[in-house]
Amino acid sequence: MSSSPVRRVLIAKGFGVLVGSSGADALRLFEHHGHSLDLIVIDVTLPNTSGIEALNRIRATGSELPALLSSGYSVELISSDSPEFFA
């Protein structure tokens, strides 16, 4: 998401943006900054730890922080892994 349109729009609207390149990065960012986050935007197909797995781990901490899952794949291809996120 480092040069993505989503990042540019959020910054233009005054939001601070933290960027990671893997699910492990997302988990580290949440661990260090979760208390100050307003929203998680995460790609479903991140390397190493998927975005879905990272979000499952974040949810396991009790966090109910809103999340936006992003993917270039159709919802039918990815929703079978974690249907609770695609209801």
Helices and strands as residue ranges (DSSP letters): H 5-12, H 23-33, G 34-36, E 40-43, H 51-60, E 67-70, H 75-78, G 83-85
